[in-house]
Each structure stands twice: as structure tokens, then as C-alpha cells.
């Protein structure tokens, strides 16, 4: 057995003994002030008690940082929830169904500060066929939309839907949100696609969470489902 293994065994034995005999420090209380350790905040030597206090302060600081992060996330989530609610209220107030795609796009731009928004819907009811929001969609784009099981976030790779944005050449990152029936069930066929574009390459990063975007897609799907139903009186 080499010296390293012997040292490790001795360390383990000492630790085990102290755990099993906590009264050791009561019998040898003087050790608490006489044992000198290196400080975690420099090269100076400190007593065992001081080192314990330093470790406790570091732990408290770490907990404080975690609490601050939780509070910040809670505040951000609350702000996002408020924006979604306000956007959704705006959609509910739209009387002319034909104006829904425009209301969805402008609402996202205003509430969520998204520079460019494009939207296309297909398989709409007869009176809405030929509207601008139904044009320029190939069968490949429809199949691509159906294949997305969750929002796509990433760089502008030249997908066909990018052309639906006002200034596609300025887009560095984008998000693609499929519009579906059935509470946006990923197994159901798509009837539309919502495109968000930004000149910031990190705005829609591939590593970002998509729960918020999924909520946007669900609410947009619910609103635009009205385009697939014949208006009353027809």
C-alpha cells in the first residue's frame, strides 16, 4: 500500500471517528481555537471557528443569490403573463374575423417587442380564401409546419416562411410557431404558421425555452380557428 492510499485511509478513519464521537470536541474544546486552517478568501491562516464562519457566510451568500434569481424569474414571468393576457384581450375584441391575422401580428410586435411578424393560414372557409394571409404557401411549407412538434428557434436558414416577413433580408434569428387544431396537439395537422423574426442573432436562440412561445401558438390557433368556419348567414 503506497503513502497516498495510507493517507486516504487515515483521513477516512479520522472522519468516521469524529462523526461517531462528536463529544471529542467537547473534551478538547481548546482545539477549536488552536487549529489553524487556510482561509477560503486568501492565504492567511484562520482558526477552525473562523473557517466555519466563512463557510457559513459563503453558503448564505449562495442562498441569497438563488433567492434573488427566483424573485427575478418570478417578476419576469409575471410581466410576460400580463402581456399575454393583454394581447389575448385585444384578440377577443376583434369583430371582423378577416382582421385577426393582422391583429395577432401587430399585437405580438407591440406587446413582446418582436421586430417582424408574418403569418399564413390555409384550409380556411370559402369567404376568406384569397386573402393576403392565405397566399404564397407551398405544399412543402404546409408539410414542414405539420412536422414541427414544438416551436423552432434558431438562425435564419432561408426557410420559405422567412419570405412572409416584411424585410426577410434583415432577419438573423427567427421562431416558427405551428398553428393547429385541438389545443395545438402536435399530432394534428397544421392549418397555419406564425413567423417571428429579429435582426438580433441571439433573440431566438436554439437553446431558449419555448413554453412561452407555445402559449402564443395555442392562443393564436384558437383565435384563427374562426377563419375555418363559415360566418353565420352563409
VEXVEX-165932 format. One record per residue: x, y, z of N, C-alpha, C, O in turn. Coordinates in steps of 0.1 Angstrom, whole numbers, padded with zeros to 4 digits, always signed. Layout:
<torvexs>
XYZXYZXYZXYZ...
</torvexs>
This chain:
<torvexs>
+0009-0012+0000+0000+0000+0000+0009+0012+0000+0017+0014+0009+0007+0022-0010+0015+0033-0010+0011+0044+0000+0001+0042+0006+0019+0055+0000+0016+0065+0010+0003+0073+0008-0003+0077+0017+0000+0074-0005-0013+0081-0008-0025+0074-0003-0034+0079+0003-0025+0060-0005-0036+0052-0001-0037+0052+0014-0047+0052+0020-0025+0051+0021-0024+0051+0035-0030+0064+0041-0037+0064+0051-0026+0075+0034-0031+0089+0039-0046+0089+0037-0053+0095+0046-0052+0084+0026-0066+0084+0024-0073+0076+0034-0084+0080+0039-0067+0064+0038-0073+0056+0048-0073+0062+0062-0083+0062+0069-0062+0069+0065-0062+0076+0078-0072+0087+0078-0078+0089+0088-0073+0095+0067-0083+0106+0066-0097+0100+0069-0105+0106+0076-0100+0089+0062-0113+0083+0063-0116+0078+0077-0127+0080+0083-0106+0073+0083-0107+0067+0097-0110+0079+0107-0118+0078+0116-0103+0090+0104-0104+0101+0113-0118+0107+0112-0125+0110+0122-0123+0109+0100-0136+0114+0097-0147+0106+0103-0156+0111+0110-0145+0092+0102-0155+0083+0107-0155+0084+0122-0166+0083+0129-0144+0085+0128-0143+0085+0143-0150+0098+0148-0157+0097+0158-0147+0109+0142-0153+0122+0147-0168+0122+0145-0175+0128+0153-0173+0116+0134-0187+0115+0132-0194+0107+0143-0205+0109+0147-0187+0096+0147-0192+0087+0157-0190+0092+0171-0197+0087+0180-0181+0101+0173-0178+0106+0186-0178+0121+0186-0167+0127+0188-0189+0128+0184-0190+0143+0184-0185+0149+0198-0182+0161+0198-0186+0141+0208-0182+0146+0221-0167+0149+0222-0162+0155+0231-0159+0144+0212-0145+0146+0211-0142+0161+0212-0132+0165+0220-0149+0170+0205-0147+0184+0206-0151+0191+0219-0146+0201+0223-0160+0184+0226-0163+0189+0240-0152+0186+0249-0148+0194+0258-0145+0174+0247-0134+0171+0256-0122+0179+0253-0113+0181+0261-0121+0183+0240-0109+0190+0236-0113+0204+0229-0109+0207+0218-0120+0212+0237-0125+0224+0231-0114+0234+0227-0116+0242+0218-0103+0232+0233-0092+0242+0230-0087+0240+0216-0081+0249+0210-0090+0229+0209-0086+0226+0195-0093+0236+0186-0088+0240+0176-0106+0240+0190-0114+0248+0181-0107+0262+0178-0109+0268+0167-0099+0267+0188-0093+0279+0186-0078+0278+0182-0072+0287+0177-0072+0266+0185-0058+0264+0182-0055+0259+0168-0044+0261+0163-0065+0251+0162-0063+0246+0149-0063+0257+0139-0072+0265+0139-0053+0258+0130-0052+0268+0120-0054+0263+0106-0048+0252+0103-0063+0269+0099-0066+0265+0085-0063+0276+0076-0063+0288+0080-0062+0273+0063-0061+0284+0053-0074+0289+0050-0084+0282+0049-0075+0302+0049-0088+0309+0046-0092+0307+0032-0084+0305+0023-0105+0306+0030-0110+0305+0016-0110+0318+0009-0114+0318-0003-0106+0328+0015-0105+0342+0009-0091+0348+0010-0090+0359+0013-0081+0340+0007-0068+0345+0008-0058+0334+0014-0062+0323+0016-0046+0338+0016-0036+0329+0020-0034+0329+0036-0026+0321+0041-0041+0338+0043-0039+0339+0057-0045+0327+0064-0054+0320+0059-0039+0324+0076-0044+0313+0084-0055+0318+0094-0054+0329+0099-0065+0309+0095-0076+0313+0104-0079+0301+0113-0075+0290+0110-0086+0303+0124-0090+0293+0133-0101+0284+0127-0107+0288+0117-0103+0273+0133-0114+0264+0128-0127+0271+0129-0135+0270+0120-0129+0278+0140-0142+0286+0141-0144+0296+0131-0154+0298+0125-0133+0304+0128-0133+0314+0117-0136+0308+0104-0144+0313+0096-0130+0296+0101-0132+0289+0088-0146+0285+0087-0152+0286+0076-0152+0280+0098-0166+0276+0097-0175+0288+0095-0185+0287+0087-0172+0299+0101-0180+0311+0099-0179+0316+0084-0189+0320+0079-0167+0315+0078-0165+0318+0064-0174+0309+0055-0180+0314+0046-0173+0296+0058-0181+0287+0050-0196+0290+0051-0203+0289+0042-0200+0293+0064-0214+0297+0066-0218+0309+0058-0229+0310+0052-0209+0319+0059-0212+0332+0051-0213+0329+0036-0222+0335+0029-0204+0321+0031-0204+0317+0017-0217+0310+0013-0223+0312+0003-0222+0301+0022-0234+0294+0019-0246+0303+0020-0255+0302+0011-0246+0312+0029-0257+0322+0030-0257+0331+0017-0268+0334+0012-0245+0335+0013-0245+0343+0001-0250+0336-0011-0257+0342-0019-0246+0323-0012-0251+0315-0023-0266+0314-0023-0273+0314-0033-0272+0312-0011-0287+0311-0010-0293+0324-0013-0304+0324-0020-0287+0335-0009-0293+0349-0013-0293+0351-0028-0303+0356-0033-0282+0346-0034-0282+0348-0049-0293+0339-0056-0299+0344-0065-0295+0327-0050-0306+0319-0056-0319+0325-0054-0328+0324-0063-0321+0331-0042-0334+0337-0039-0336+0349-0049-0347+0351-0054-0326+0357-0051-0327+0368-0060-0330+0364-0074-0338+0371-0081-0324+0353-0078-0327+0348-0091-0341+0343-0093-0348+0345-0103-0346+0337-0082-0360+0332-0082-0370+0344-0082-0380+0343-0089-0367+0354-0075-0375+0366-0075-0375+0373-0088-0386+0377-0093-0363+0374-0095-0362+0380-0108-0370+0372-0118-0377+0377-0126-0369+0358-0118-0376+0350-0127-0391+0351-0125-0399+0352-0135-0395+0352-0112-0410+0353-0109-0415+0367-0115-0426+0367-0120-0407+0377-0113-0411+0390-0118-0412+0390-0133-0422+0396-0139-0402+0384-0140-0403+0383-0155-0414+0375-0160-0421+0379-0169-0417+0364-0153-0428+0355-0157-0442+0363-0155-0451+0361-0163-0443+0370-0144-0455+0378-0142-0457+0388-0152-0468+0390-0157-0446+0395-0157-0447+0405-0167-0451+0399-0180-0459+0405-0188-0446+0387-0183-0449+0380-0196-0464+0376-0196-0471+0377-0205-0468+0371-0184-0482+0366-0183-0492+0378-0185-0502+0377-0191-0488+0390-0180-0496+0402-0181-0497+0406-0196-0507+0410-0201-0486+0405-0203-0485+0408-0217-0494+0399-0225-0501+0403-0234-0493+0386-0222-0501+0376-0229-0516+0379-0227-0524+0378-0236-0519+0382-0215-0533+0385-0211-0538+0397-0219-0549+0397-0225-0530+0407-0220-0534+0419-0227-0536+0417-0242-0545+0422-0248-0526+0409-0247-0527+0406-0261-0539+0397-0264-0546+0400-0274-0542+0388-0256-0554+0379-0258-0567+0387-0257-0576+0385-0264-0567+0397-0248-0579+0405-0247-0581+0413-0260-0593+0415-0264-0570+0418-0265-0571+0425-0278-0577+0416-0289-0584+0421-0297-0573+0404-0289-0578+0395-0300-0593+0392-0298-0600+0391-0307-0597+0391-0285-0611+0388-0282-0620+0400-0287-0632+0398-0290-0614+0412-0287-0622+0424-0291-0623+0425-0306-0631+0434-0311-0616+0417-0314-0617+0419-0329-0630+0413-0334-0634+0401-0331-0638+0421-0341-0651+0417-0346-0650+0411-0360-0657+0401-0363-0642+0418-0368-0641+0413-0382-0630+0402-0382-0618+0404-0380-0635+0390-0385-0626+0378-0385-0614+0380-0394-0603+0375-0392-0616+0387-0406-0605+0389-0415-0594+0397-0409-0582+0396-0414-0596+0404-0399-0586+0413-0393-0578+0405-0382-0568+0411-0377-0582+0393-0379-0575+0386-0369-0560+0384-0371-0552+0386-0363-0556+0379-0383-0541+0377-0386-0534+0390-0384-0523+0390-0378-0539+0401-0388-0532+0414-0386-0531+0418-0372-0521+0423-0367-0542+0415-0364-0543+0418-0350-0533+0410-0342-0526+0415-0333-0532+0397-0346-0522+0388-0340-0508+0394-0342-0500+0394-0332-0505+0397-0354-0491+0401-0358-0487+0414-0351-0477+0416-0345-0496+0424-0352-0493+0437-0346-0493+0436-0331-0485+0443-0324-0501+0428-0325-0501+0426-0311-0488+0420-0306-0483+0425-0295-0483+0411-0313-0470+0404-0309-0459+0415-0310-0450+0415-0301-0459+0422-0321-0449+0433-0322-0449+0443-0311-0439+0447-0306-0461+0447-0307-0463+0457-0297-0460+0452-0283-0452+0458-0276-0467+0441-0280-0466+0436-0266-0452+0430-0263-0447+0431-0252-0446+0423-0273-0435+0415-0270-0422+0420-0277-0412+0413-0277-0423+0432-0283-0412+0438-0289-0405+0429-0300-0393+0428-0300-0413+0423-0308-0407+0415-0319-0407+0423-0332-0418+0428-0336-0395+0425-0337-0394+0435-0349-0403+0431-0361-0409+0439-0367-0403+0418-0364-0410+0414-0376-0419+0401-0373-0415+0392-0367-0431+0402-0378-0440+0390-0376-0448+0388-0389-0453+0397-0396-0448+0375-0393-0455+0371-0405-0464+0359-0402-0462+0352-0392-0475+0358-0409-0485+0347-0406-0492+0343-0419-0495+0351-0427-0494+0330-0420-0501+0324-0431-0511+0313-0425-0507+0306-0416-0523+0313-0431-0533+0303-0427-0538+0297-0440-0541+0303-0450-0541+0284-0439-0546+0276-0451-0558+0268-0446-0561+0267-0434-0565+0262-0456-0577+0254-0453-0588+0263-0446-0595+0258-0437-0589+0275-0451-0599+0284-0445-0612+0283-0452-0613+0277-0462-0623+0288-0446-0636+0287-0452-0637+0296-0464-0629+0306-0466-0646+0293-0473-0647+0299-0486-0646+0314-0486-0639+0320-0494-0653+0322-0477-0653+0336-0478-0639+0342-0475-0637+0354-0479-0630+0335-0469-0617+0340-0466-0606+0336-0475-0595+0340-0474-0610+0327-0485-0600+0323-0495-0595+0335-0503-0604+0344-0507-0583+0336-0507-0578+0347-0515-0573+0359-0507-0568+0368-0512-0575+0358-0494-0570+0369-0485-0555+0369-0485-0549+0358-0487-0548+0380-0482-0534+0381-0482-0528+0370-0473-0517+0365-0476-0534+0368-0462-0528+0358-0452-0529+0344-0456-0524+0335-0449-0535+0341-0468-0536+0327-0473-0526+0325-0485-0525+0314-0490-0520+0336-0490-0512+0335-0502-0498+0331-0500-0492+0333-0490-0492+0325-0511-0478+0323-0511-0473+0311-0502-0462+0312-0496-0481+0301-0500-0478+0290-0492-0477+0277-0500-0488+0273-0506-0466+0271-0501-0464+0259-0509-0468+0247-0501-0470+0247-0489-0470+0235-0508-0473+0223-0501-0462+0219-0492-0464+0213-0481-0449+0222-0496-0438+0218-0488-0438+0226-0475-0435+0221-0464-0442+0239-0475-0443+0247-0463-0453+0242-0454-0452+0242-0442-0465+0237-0459-0475+0232-0451-0470+0219-0444-0473+0217-0432-0463+0210-0452-0458+0198-0446-0448+0201-0436-0447+0194-0425-0439+0211-0438-0429+0215-0428-0436+0220-0415-0431+0216-0404-0446+0228-0417-0453+0233-0405-0459+0221-0396-0458+0221-0384-0465+0211-0403-0470+0200-0396-0460+0192-0389-0462+0186-0379-0448+0191-0395-0437+0183-0390-0431+0189-0377-0424+0182-0369-0433+0202-0374-0428+0208-0362-0436+0204-0350-0448+0207-0349-0430+0197-0341-0437+0192-0329-0436+0202-0317-0442+0201-0307-0427+0212-0319-0426+0223-0309-0420+0235-0317-0415+0234-0328-0421+0247-0311-0416+0259-0318-0401+0258-0322-0393+0253-0314-0398+0262-0334-0384+0262-0339-0378+0276-0335-0384+0286-0338-0367+0276-0329-0359+0288-0326-0345+0286-0331-0339+0276-0328-0340+0296-0339-0327+0295-0344-0323+0305-0354-0331+0314-0356-0312+0303-0361-0308+0313-0371-0317+0313-0384-0324+0303-0386-0316+0323-0391-0323+0324-0404-0316+0314-0414-0306+0318-0419-0323+0303-0416-0317+0293-0425-0323+0293-0439-0321+0284-0448-0331+0304-0442-0336+0305-0455-0349+0297-0458-0352+0294-0469-0356+0294-0447-0368+0286-0449-0378+0295-0457-0378+0307-0456-0387+0288-0464-0397+0295-0472-0405+0306-0463-0408+0317-0468-0410+0302-0451-0417+0312-0443-0410+0325-0440-0417+0335-0436-0397+0325-0441-0390+0338-0439-0395+0348-0449-0395+0360-0445-0398+0344-0461-0403+0354-0471-0416+0360-0467-0420+0370-0474-0423+0355-0458-0436+0361-0454-0434+0373-0445-0443+0381-0442-0421+0376-0440-0418+0387-0432-0417+0400-0440-0413+0398-0452-0419+0411-0435-0418+0424-0443-0404+0426-0449-0402+0430-0460-0393+0423-0441-0379+0425-0445-0371+0413-0442-0363+0414-0432-0373+0402-0449-0366+0390-0446-0351+0391-0446-0344+0383-0439-0345+0400-0454-0331+0401-0455-0324+0406-0443-0312+0404-0441-0332+0412-0434-0327+0417-0421-0327+0407-0410-0322+0410-0399-0334+0396-0412-0336+0387-0401-0323+0378-0399-0318+0372-0408-0319+0378-0386-0307+0370-0382-0312+0358-0374-0305+0347-0375-0322+0359-0366-0328+0348-0359-0343+0348-0360-0349+0358-0362-0349+0336-0358-0363+0335-0360-0370+0324-0352-0363+0315-0347-0383+0325-0350-0390+0315-0344-0402+0311-0353-0409+0320-0359-0405+0298-0354-0416+0293-0362-0426+0286-0353-0422+0276-0346-0438+0291-0353-0448+0285-0344-0460+0280-0352-0467+0287-0360-0462+0267-0351-0472+0260-0359-0486+0262-0353-0488+0262-0340-0496+0265-0361-0510+0267-0357-0517+0254-0360-0517+0249-0371-0524+0249-0349-0530+0236-0351-0544+0236-0344-0547+0245-0336-0552+0226-0348-0565+0223-0341-0562+0215-0328-0551+0211-0326-0572+0214-0320-0571+0205-0308-0561+0209-0298-0552+0202-0295-0562+0222-0293-0553+0227-0283-0538+0226-0287-0530+0223-0279-0536+0227-0300-0523+0227-0306-0516+0213-0304-0504+0212-0301-0524+0202-0305-0519+0189-0303-0509+0187-0314-0511+0189-0326-0497+0182-0311-0486+0181-0320-0488+0170-0330-0482+0169-0341-0498+0161-0328-0502+0151-0337-0512+0155-0348-0513+0148-0358-0518+0167-0346-0528+0171-0356-0521+0179-0367-0511+0185-0365-0528+0180-0378-0523+0187-0390-0523+0202-0387-0531+0207-0381-0513+0208-0393-0512+0223-0392-0522+0230-0401-0524+0225-0412-0527+0241-0397-0535+0249-0406-0530+0263-0408-0536+0272-0414-0517+0265-0402-0511+0278-0403-0497+0278-0397-0493+0269-0390-0490+0290-0399-0477+0291-0393-0475+0306-0390-0478+0315-0398-0470+0308-0378-0466+0321-0373-0451+0323-0373-0444+0314-0368-0446+0333-0379-0432+0335-0381-0427+0348-0373-0433+0359-0376-0418+0347-0364-0412+0358-0357-0398+0360-0361-0390+0351-0361-0394+0372-0365-0380+0375-0369-0374+0386-0362-0381+0396-0358-0361+0386-0361-0353+0396-0354-0340+0398-0360-0334+0388-0365-0334+0410-0361-0321+0413-0366-0310+0408-0355-0298+0408-0359-0314+0406-0343-0305+0401-0333-0303+0386-0334-0313+0379-0332-0291+0381-0336-0289+0367-0338-0292+0359-0326-0293+0346-0327-0293+0365-0314-0295+0358-0302-0309+0359-0296-0312+0353-0286-0317+0367-0303-0331+0369-0298-0339+0355-0298-0345+0352-0288-0338+0347-0308-0344+0334-0309-0333+0324-0310-0331+0318-0321-0327+0321-0298-0316+0311-0298-0321+0297-0297-0332+0294-0291-0314+0287-0303-0318+0273-0303-0319+0267-0288-0326+0257-0286-0312+0274-0279-0312+0268-0265-0323+0275-0256-0324+0271-0245-0331+0284-0261-0340+0291-0253-0352+0282-0250-0356+0273-0258-0359+0285-0239-0371+0278-0236-0382+0282-0245-0383+0293-0250-0392+0272-0248-0402+0275-0258-0416+0275-0252-0426+0275-0259-0417+0274-0238-0430+0273-0232-0439+0285-0235-0450+0285-0239-0432+0297-0234-0439+0310-0237-0444+0310-0251-0455+0314-0254-0435+0306-0261-0439+0306-0275-0450+0296-0278-0459+0298-0286-0450+0285-0270-0461+0275-0272-0474+0281-0268-0485+0278-0274-0474+0289-0257-0487+0295-0253-0492+0305-0264-0504+0306-0266-0482+0312-0270-0486+0322-0280-0492+0314-0292-0502+0318-0298-0486+0303-0296-0491+0295-0307-0505+0289-0303-0514+0289-0312-0508+0285-0291-0521+0279-0287-0532+0290-0288-0542+0288-0293-0528+0302-0283-0539+0313-0283-0541+0318-0298-0553+0321-0301-0531+0319-0306-0532+0323-0320-0540+0312-0327-0549+0316-0335-0538+0299-0324-0546+0289-0331-0560+0290-0327-0569+0288-0336-0563+0292-0314-0577+0293-0310-0584+0304-0317-0596+0303-0321-0577+0316-0318-0584+0327-0324-0586+0325-0339-0596+0328-0345-0575+0320-0346-0576+0319-0361-0585+0307-0365-0588+0306-0377-0589+0298-0356-0598+0287-0359-0611+0293-0364-0618+0286-0371-0614+0305-0361-0626+0311-0366-0626+0313-0381-0637+0314-0387-0614+0314-0387-0613+0315-0402-0617+0302-0409-0619+0302-0421-0618+0291-0402-0621+0279-0408-0636+0275-0407-0640+0264-0412-0643+0284-0402-0658+0282-0400-0665+0293-0409-0662+0304-0409-0675+0288-0416-0683+0297-0424-0690+0307-0414-0696+0304-0404-0690+0320-0418-0697+0330-0410-0712+0327-0410-0717+0322-0420-0718+0331-0399-0733+0329-0398-0740+0336-0409-0737+0348-0413-0750+0330-0415-0758+0336-0426-0754+0331-0440-0760+0333-0449-0742+0323-0440-0737+0318-0453-0742+0304-0454-0739+0297-0465
</torvexs>
